[in-house]
Amino acid sequence: MSGIVDRRVELDRRSPPTVVVRCAGERGVRELLAGIEEEGVPVRLAGADGRDLEARGDGESGTAAGVNTTAVELAHAAARASPLDVGVGVDAEGRVCVHHAKRPADRPVVTADSTRARWCGHNAARLVVGLPLKEPPDEMEETWSHH
Amino acid sequence: MPRRSSSTSGSGWPTPVDAVTLLVGVDIGNSTTEACLAELGPDGPRYLGGALAPTSGVKGTAENVPGVVKVVQEALSATGSAQHEVAAVLVNEATPVISGLAMETITETVITESTMIGHNPDTPAGAGLGTGTTVAFTELGSCGPGEHVICVVGAGVDFEDAAVGIAAARDRGVEVTGAVVQADDANLIVNRLPAPIPVVDEVTLIGKVPLGMPAAVEVAEPGRTVRTLSNSYGLATLFDLDPDQTRLVAPVARALVGNRSAVVVRTPSGDIADRRIPAGTLTLIGEHARLSVGVDAGADEIMATLRRVAPLADATGEAGTHVGGMLATVRDAMADTLSDTAEEQDVHIQDVLAVDTFVPQLVTGALAGEFALENAVALAAMVRTSRAPMEALADQLRSALDVDVHVGGVEADMAVLGALTTPGTERPLAVLDLGGGSTDAALATGHGEVRSVHLAGAGDLVTKLIDSELGLDNREVAEDIKKSPLAKAESFFHVRMEDGTARFFDEPLPAEAFARVVVLGEEGMRPVPTRYSLEQVRQVRRSAKHKVFVVNALRALERVAPGGNLREIGFVVVLGGSALDFEIPDMIAEAVAGAGIVCGTGNVRGCEGPRNAVATGLVDDHTGRAR
């Protein structure tokens, strides 16, 4: 039986299919989750270290480990951990980033500050369901260049 | 063997290669200037190559000089020849053609009092039909048990508060049967209710929803459309309407067809009008008759009137309307072009093409930015003069290039000569030149006589139709849609082309393109800013091409064919910029197939495709006469 890899354990660990959110802070997280929920896409919330927040049950997400991690890094790690290939990162300052596992790490899908967390949530979910991204709610207060 | 002597050298018989004399045929078109370079040998011309550049200025005016100089030099450098080897530059008798486009919307949907919200938010929630009186969310507490209400949740109400409020009201026995929400919160609210109710969200102008009125909210299951509110009798049943009232709400029902969610509020005097806008009249002046036709009668009626007055001598539009303005603009533009010539010419509209179209327009009085498709008529008109100031152009070219310049050859005759170099053709042969501003046709009979016709409406009108029917308001995107096949970005790394094939990319696609309809144009991928599906965009593109080019091709061929009988034409060669289109030549070939005509895209000199016909014809004609 050598050469046959049993992936059931791995699948079990990864299921069910969800968008993964990794957050180093709490700012914007409620709105972000609302956006994803409104689009009807399941989501799993994790801390900056990737451990499930619900499983830990302490509700306190700002682990010291994630303070210096950027939203883009968190988002890419989340996307790679997501069976749906879509992840969102929220850094300690409330910046939000939506990423896709197959995109280069330094070229996220969208980035915004916490006032647009809701919009980011919608867009993360839309990547999963295959709908065009939503128009930004108003003029961009902040744009990050990443090219 | 007689040979046209070069004005500069006047050298003797062929010696080394660099003494060979060259001829350059130049065709100044409305949008492109083309050159054909040929070497004069003992057995007629030997074609060396060609070049192409945008036309500078209006065709047939002295402004064309830079464009002509550019193509001549490009043609020479491409073949490694020098300017002093050129014996003569041949220029066609270019007659300026100026075309204009106008669009008149002839219907309008007006909601005099807010009665319907027929928009399609991406995510309405719940499913089913709710009816009741509209009540503001803040007033929910004052509703008594047993009351049927539709809750109107305004801006700034958090989804959790909204859910708690609605649930509390229902606990007290208030029958909250549905809700209308300003924010994109429908699912968030329904997910927090003990029992789901239909909720329509993203109603931007929620403040305009009348309160205290009977209303209905309907949300269909995913993949379905509303059934009750899009049915006139459904509305009549819900609101207990008599036949007269039902007649009044019929447009509301019609406007809601195809939506996944809808809200209808019945206001006492509210009504939705489906109005026809007076669009002015168009007066067509023929040689023997003069007829007026209302633009709102539609394209068929206008074209029928045009046939009754044919041949058209001039056309005018009612002052103060778009059509009147457009015809005046076209005439003025031509008058300006000709103002530098000594002779005063009368400028007349020579042809008009009317096309039925539709325009998505914001419904006046709508609450959520709803669009309605309104009927419109697009008109193209063209003027053409008998003779342009070509001598002035030739003089300037002579000094700019320092070579002999000959003006000669009627454009249509030259196009036929050039088209005849397409392998597999013979007279009688018709040329269809599909340009940007006009569609031209010429027929060469077996006896060498050539009849030609110039019709309004071509590539520019197609672009305009695509632009307005998709509501793009962006000419460049419309131009791209016209020229290239569509695709849908299915992931960040691949698109599905309109024919179903997949295409992969190494670089991730931009986020703006994701899940959108895109055009794969010459300058790369461009997302189409529309909510229409790929199939709908494709349909608009193909119907625009059909309405302009197939209609005009048939119109033009009928005008040049002997006795108007297409069967008398043996070969049709399609030329011009739009002949390079990926589907127009096929559409035309299909349309004329019934008449037993051989129709195809030209291949001038067996290598140039549908380009360079007039330039080649000029050289051919010149050497033919020289021999």
Interface residues (C-beta under 8 A of the other chain):
Chain A: A34 E37 E38 E39 G40 H100 K102 R103 P104 R107 V109 V110 H122 R126 L127 G130 L131 P132 L133
Chain B: D122 T123 F159 D184 D185 A186 N187 L188 N191 E490 S491 F492 F493 P508 A511 E512 F514 A515 R516
